Amino acid sequence: MNLITICAVLLLFIGYHEFVVDGVAVEIDLRLTDKQKKIMDKFKQIMIPKLPHNYMKEEIYLVRWLRATDFDLKKSEEFLLQNLKWRKQQKMDVIHKEDWSDMQHDFPYYIDVVDKKGQPVITAISRDWDIRNAIVTGRIRRVLRYLDKAMDEANGLVRTFQLEGQNVTQFILILHMGNFNLFQHGCPRCITSILEFVESYENHFPGTADRILLVNTPPAFEPIAQLVREAMTPSTREALKIYGNEPKVWKKLLLDLIDADQLTPEFGGTKSEKPS
């Protein structure tokens, strides 16, 4: 093996290693075997005439539905068609034009920062979310729709970043669980609602979260966490990481992923204000 060949092999290895470590690059999402590429080509031929938006016709969008079904062409077609039907029924194309001021006040989440790789980051704090109250006051369906809006917003940001030339395909979700309690968050109907959100994510936004991090989580959440894990697909289960009430551990983790000036003090950062 001559010197040029050795250098080429090393460069390929380094490049591959960087993609695997990065985990968010467009290239790794679109790295397909010959068999998978043929399935992708067939999938595009079948689906593109049926897709209402240009972004849906891109391989980076289509591949998520193939990966969710382990490249089963028929299942992928049915899966995506079901999602299109759901989006139409739920009027997802105009969901961001609706007045969400009541939800933003009572169930705030924030999606105004990025991690060190440029991925959008959603943060929320359990003390701000009284799920039982939403159930008692008849607002739980609206809360679940609001969560669908959040997932759609995160995916929209990813697409915006891609158009700007950033190598991003996923987002991060971080939930601060420090004020979790069984009365407000762990009642039977609360658990059902949490599982409904997981189901909606899996059905309509599969594989879009790079990491789902629950931090400062009390022991009382563990039985619910087990139910949540069982409701997730293997890839989502792998993305889910739950950290207990050991701030030194999870704050270090967050600061390894996200600059301190992008996180508020609750999450171990130095950001002083949240958006209005």
C-alpha positions as a Python dict, from the first residue, in 0.01 Angstrom:
ca = {
    (1, 'M'): (0, 0, 0),
    (2, 'N'): (157, 328, -111),
    (3, 'L'): (160, 653, 89),
    (4, 'I'): (-127, 813, -108),
    (5, 'T'): (-351, 511, -47),
    (6, 'I'): (-267, 509, 324),
    (7, 'C'): (-353, 880, 354),
    (8, 'A'): (-681, 829, 170),
    (9, 'V'): (-780, 545, 402),
    (10, 'L'): (-692, 753, 708),
    (11, 'L'): (-896, 1048, 581),
    (12, 'L'): (-1195, 826, 515),
    (13, 'F'): (-1166, 677, 865),
    (14, 'I'): (-1137, 1020, 1028),
    (15, 'G'): (-1428, 1152, 829),
    (16, 'Y'): (-1642, 854, 921),
    (17, 'H'): (-1547, 883, 1286),
    (18, 'E'): (-1640, 1252, 1294),
    (19, 'F'): (-1980, 1183, 1141),
    (20, 'V'): (-2054, 910, 1394),
    (21, 'V'): (-1950, 1126, 1689),
    (22, 'D'): (-2141, 1427, 1557),
    (23, 'G'): (-2460, 1227, 1510),
    (24, 'V'): (-2648, 1515, 1349),
    (25, 'A'): (-2487, 1564, 1009),
    (26, 'V'): (-2704, 1542, 699),
    (27, 'E'): (-2449, 1306, 547),
    (28, 'I'): (-2488, 1039, 812),
    (29, 'D'): (-2868, 1051, 793),
    (30, 'L'): (-2847, 998, 418),
    (31, 'R'): (-2574, 734, 423),
    (32, 'L'): (-2757, 436, 276),
    (33, 'T'): (-2659, 90, 163),
    (34, 'D'): (-2714, 4, -203),
    (35, 'K'): (-3031, -183, -107),
    (36, 'Q'): (-3158, 109, 102),
    (37, 'K'): (-3081, 354, -180),
    (38, 'K'): (-3293, 149, -421),
    (39, 'I'): (-3577, 151, -168),
    (40, 'M'): (-3536, 527, -124),
    (41, 'D'): (-3559, 579, -501),
    (42, 'K'): (-3881, 374, -515),
    (43, 'F'): (-4019, 557, -213),
    (44, 'K'): (-3954, 894, -377),
    (45, 'Q'): (-4119, 780, -697),
    (46, 'I'): (-4430, 671, -506),
    (47, 'M'): (-4457, 954, -256),
    (48, 'I'): (-4336, 1276, -421),
    (49, 'P'): (-4653, 1323, -632),
    (50, 'K'): (-4857, 1294, -310),
    (51, 'L'): (-4659, 1536, -94),
    (52, 'P'): (-4798, 1890, -51),
    (53, 'H'): (-4476, 2070, 49),
    (54, 'N'): (-4134, 2087, -114),
    (55, 'Y'): (-3950, 2013, 211),
    (56, 'M'): (-4134, 1679, 228),
    (57, 'K'): (-3988, 1582, -109),
    (58, 'E'): (-3630, 1603, 15),
    (59, 'E'): (-3448, 1281, 101),
    (60, 'I'): (-3358, 1415, 445),
    (61, 'Y'): (-3731, 1423, 525),
    (62, 'L'): (-3827, 1099, 351),
    (63, 'V'): (-3552, 893, 510),
    (64, 'R'): (-3701, 933, 859),
    (65, 'W'): (-4013, 739, 752),
    (66, 'L'): (-3802, 465, 597),
    (67, 'R'): (-3582, 434, 904),
    (68, 'A'): (-3888, 423, 1130),
    (69, 'T'): (-4005, 108, 949),
    (70, 'D'): (-3661, -44, 896),
    (71, 'F'): (-3687, 37, 523),
    (72, 'D'): (-4008, -156, 469),
    (73, 'L'): (-4136, 21, 158),
    (74, 'K'): (-4505, -61, 203),
    (75, 'K'): (-4509, 25, 573),
    (76, 'S'): (-4322, 350, 507),
    (77, 'E'): (-4575, 450, 243),
    (78, 'E'): (-4867, 378, 478),
    (79, 'F'): (-4692, 553, 766),
    (80, 'L'): (-4629, 873, 575),
    (81, 'L'): (-4977, 874, 416),
    (82, 'Q'): (-5130, 842, 764),
    (83, 'N'): (-4919, 1136, 877),
    (84, 'L'): (-5034, 1348, 581),
    (85, 'K'): (-5395, 1266, 668),
    (86, 'W'): (-5333, 1360, 1031),
    (87, 'R'): (-5166, 1687, 938),
    (88, 'K'): (-5463, 1780, 722),
    (89, 'Q'): (-5717, 1683, 987),
    (90, 'Q'): (-5527, 1871, 1258),
    (91, 'K'): (-5462, 2172, 1031),
    (92, 'M'): (-5094, 2152, 1114),
    (93, 'D'): (-4999, 2388, 832),
    (94, 'V'): (-5168, 2676, 1015),
    (95, 'I'): (-5117, 2565, 1374),
    (96, 'H'): (-4855, 2837, 1437),
    (97, 'K'): (-5101, 3107, 1334),
    (98, 'E'): (-5341, 3015, 1615),
    (99, 'D'): (-5356, 3212, 1939),
    (100, 'W'): (-5156, 3011, 2192),
    (101, 'S'): (-5119, 3286, 2453),
    (102, 'D'): (-5314, 3090, 2714),
    (103, 'M'): (-5092, 2784, 2673),
    (104, 'Q'): (-4774, 2992, 2667),
    (105, 'H'): (-4876, 3142, 3000),
    (106, 'D'): (-4986, 2822, 3174),
    (107, 'F'): (-4757, 2567, 3005),
    (108, 'P'): (-4447, 2753, 2887),
    (109, 'Y'): (-4168, 2600, 2687),
    (110, 'Y'): (-3869, 2774, 2533),
    (111, 'I'): (-3698, 2708, 2202),
    (112, 'D'): (-3474, 3012, 2170),
    (113, 'V'): (-3130, 2852, 2205),
    (114, 'V'): (-2906, 2601, 2028),
    (115, 'D'): (-2652, 2346, 2143),
    (116, 'K'): (-2284, 2348, 2048),
    (117, 'K'): (-2365, 2164, 1724),
    (118, 'G'): (-2626, 2420, 1625),
    (119, 'Q'): (-2927, 2204, 1704),
    (120, 'P'): (-3243, 2375, 1838),
    (121, 'V'): (-3302, 2311, 2208),
    (122, 'I'): (-3646, 2296, 2371),
    (123, 'T'): (-3654, 2347, 2748),
    (124, 'A'): (-3942, 2324, 2994),
    (125, 'I'): (-3977, 2301, 3372),
    (126, 'S'): (-4225, 2069, 3541),
    (127, 'R'): (-4327, 2322, 3805),
    (128, 'D'): (-4478, 2534, 3527),
    (129, 'W'): (-4696, 2249, 3400),
    (130, 'D'): (-5005, 2151, 3601),
    (131, 'I'): (-5130, 1861, 3389),
    (132, 'R'): (-5401, 1763, 3636),
    (133, 'N'): (-5545, 2115, 3624),
    (134, 'A'): (-5557, 2095, 3245),
    (135, 'I'): (-5756, 1773, 3276),
    (136, 'V'): (-5995, 1905, 3541),
    (137, 'T'): (-6061, 2224, 3343),
    (138, 'G'): (-6117, 2037, 3016),
    (139, 'R'): (-5805, 2172, 2843),
    (140, 'I'): (-5596, 1857, 2807),
    (141, 'R'): (-5676, 1810, 2436),
    (142, 'R'): (-5556, 2164, 2375),
    (143, 'V'): (-5238, 2097, 2575),
    (144, 'L'): (-5166, 1790, 2362),
    (145, 'R'): (-5221, 1992, 2045),
    (146, 'Y'): (-4990, 2257, 2189),
    (147, 'L'): (-4725, 1986, 2231),
    (148, 'D'): (-4771, 1884, 1868),
    (149, 'K'): (-4713, 2250, 1783),
    (150, 'A'): (-4390, 2244, 1983),
    (151, 'M'): (-4261, 1939, 1794),
    (152, 'D'): (-4359, 2095, 1463),
    (153, 'E'): (-4190, 2421, 1562),
    (154, 'A'): (-3867, 2241, 1647),
    (155, 'N'): (-3870, 2059, 1314),
    (156, 'G'): (-3942, 2385, 1135),
    (157, 'L'): (-3636, 2540, 1299),
    (158, 'V'): (-3424, 2247, 1187),
    (159, 'R'): (-3538, 2304, 828),
    (160, 'T'): (-3465, 2677, 859),
    (161, 'F'): (-3113, 2604, 982),
    (162, 'Q'): (-3061, 2362, 693),
    (163, 'L'): (-3162, 2631, 443),
    (164, 'E'): (-2905, 2857, 608),
    (165, 'G'): (-2640, 2595, 536),
    (166, 'Q'): (-2612, 2444, 884),
    (167, 'N'): (-2548, 2070, 914),
    (168, 'V'): (-2841, 1997, 1146),
    (169, 'T'): (-3115, 1734, 1123),
    (170, 'Q'): (-3248, 1701, 1479),
    (171, 'F'): (-3331, 1892, 1797),
    (172, 'I'): (-3281, 1838, 2171),
    (173, 'L'): (-3558, 1830, 2432),
    (174, 'I'): (-3467, 1900, 2797),
    (175, 'L'): (-3721, 1872, 3079),
    (176, 'H'): (-3640, 1990, 3431),
    (177, 'M'): (-3829, 1750, 3658),
    (178, 'G'): (-3735, 1898, 3996),
    (179, 'N'): (-4090, 1992, 4094),
    (180, 'F'): (-4255, 1678, 3963),
    (181, 'N'): (-4524, 1545, 4196),
    (182, 'L'): (-4776, 1266, 4166),
    (183, 'F'): (-5076, 1493, 4231),
    (184, 'Q'): (-5014, 1739, 3945),
    (185, 'H'): (-4822, 1520, 3705),
    (186, 'G'): (-4866, 1155, 3803),
    (187, 'C'): (-5241, 1107, 3833),
    (188, 'P'): (-5383, 822, 3617),
    (189, 'R'): (-5521, 1058, 3351),
    (190, 'C'): (-5196, 1257, 3366),
    (191, 'I'): (-5002, 943, 3279),
    (192, 'T'): (-5243, 865, 2996),
    (193, 'S'): (-5188, 1215, 2857),
    (194, 'I'): (-4808, 1178, 2878),
    (195, 'L'): (-4832, 851, 2687),
    (196, 'E'): (-5055, 1016, 2426),
    (197, 'F'): (-4783, 1274, 2367),
    (198, 'V'): (-4524, 999, 2326),
    (199, 'E'): (-4750, 821, 2078),
    (200, 'S'): (-4802, 1140, 1878),
    (201, 'Y'): (-4428, 1203, 1865),
    (202, 'E'): (-4362, 850, 1741),
    (203, 'N'): (-4639, 867, 1480),
    (204, 'H'): (-4579, 1216, 1346),
    (205, 'F'): (-4222, 1322, 1429),
    (206, 'P'): (-4026, 994, 1438),
    (207, 'G'): (-3653, 1017, 1492),
    (208, 'T'): (-3643, 1396, 1506),
    (209, 'A'): (-3506, 1429, 1862),
    (210, 'D'): (-3134, 1369, 1893),
    (211, 'R'): (-3163, 1364, 2273),
    (212, 'I'): (-3451, 1369, 2521),
    (213, 'L'): (-3305, 1461, 2858),
    (214, 'L'): (-3495, 1457, 3187),
    (215, 'V'): (-3290, 1620, 3461),
    (216, 'N'): (-3330, 1658, 3839),
    (217, 'T'): (-3581, 1375, 3825),
    (218, 'P'): (-3718, 1252, 4161),
    (219, 'P'): (-3751, 878, 4241),
    (220, 'A'): (-4131, 911, 4228),
    (221, 'F'): (-4111, 944, 3851),
    (222, 'E'): (-3945, 606, 3794),
    (223, 'P'): (-4268, 397, 3758),
    (224, 'I'): (-4395, 649, 3501),
    (225, 'A'): (-4057, 650, 3327),
    (226, 'Q'): (-4086, 277, 3281),
    (227, 'L'): (-4424, 316, 3114),
    (228, 'V'): (-4285, 592, 2892),
    (229, 'R'): (-3990, 375, 2786),
    (230, 'E'): (-4221, 88, 2697),
    (231, 'A'): (-4428, 322, 2476),
    (232, 'M'): (-4122, 437, 2283),
    (233, 'T'): (-3958, 286, 1979),
    (234, 'P'): (-3604, 154, 2032),
    (235, 'S'): (-3445, 461, 1869),
    (236, 'T'): (-3643, 704, 2087),
    (237, 'R'): (-3569, 494, 2393),
    (238, 'E'): (-3202, 526, 2310),
    (239, 'A'): (-3237, 905, 2283),
    (240, 'L'): (-3406, 923, 2625),
    (241, 'K'): (-3174, 978, 2922),
    (242, 'I'): (-3303, 1034, 3275),
    (243, 'Y'): (-3086, 1193, 3544),
    (244, 'G'): (-3173, 1208, 3913),
    (245, 'N'): (-3142, 1495, 4158),
    (246, 'E'): (-2763, 1515, 4137),
    (247, 'P'): (-2705, 1862, 3990),
    (248, 'K'): (-2330, 1820, 3955),
    (249, 'V'): (-2387, 1526, 3722),
    (250, 'W'): (-2658, 1658, 3492),
    (251, 'K'): (-2538, 2020, 3490),
    (252, 'K'): (-2198, 1905, 3369),
    (253, 'L'): (-2366, 1699, 3101),
    (254, 'L'): (-2576, 1995, 2983),
    (255, 'L'): (-2279, 2230, 2980),
    (256, 'D'): (-2083, 1978, 2775),
    (257, 'L'): (-2363, 1996, 2517),
    (258, 'I'): (-2471, 2359, 2542),
    (259, 'D'): (-2285, 2682, 2617),
    (260, 'A'): (-2362, 2833, 2958),
    (261, 'D'): (-2497, 3155, 2808),
    (262, 'Q'): (-2763, 2951, 2629),
    (263, 'L'): (-2906, 2800, 2949),
    (264, 'T'): (-3089, 2962, 3241),
    (265, 'P'): (-2965, 2895, 3598),
    (266, 'E'): (-3223, 2617, 3649),
    (267, 'F'): (-3031, 2421, 3388),
    (268, 'G'): (-2686, 2518, 3512),
    (269, 'G'): (-2627, 2813, 3281),
    (270, 'T'): (-2588, 3188, 3308),
    (271, 'K'): (-2867, 3313, 3083),
    (272, 'S'): (-3054, 3569, 3290),
    (273, 'E'): (-3382, 3612, 3110),
    (274, 'K'): (-3635, 3400, 2926),
    (275, 'P'): (-3822, 3532, 2625),
    (276, 'S'): (-4158, 3696, 2689),
}
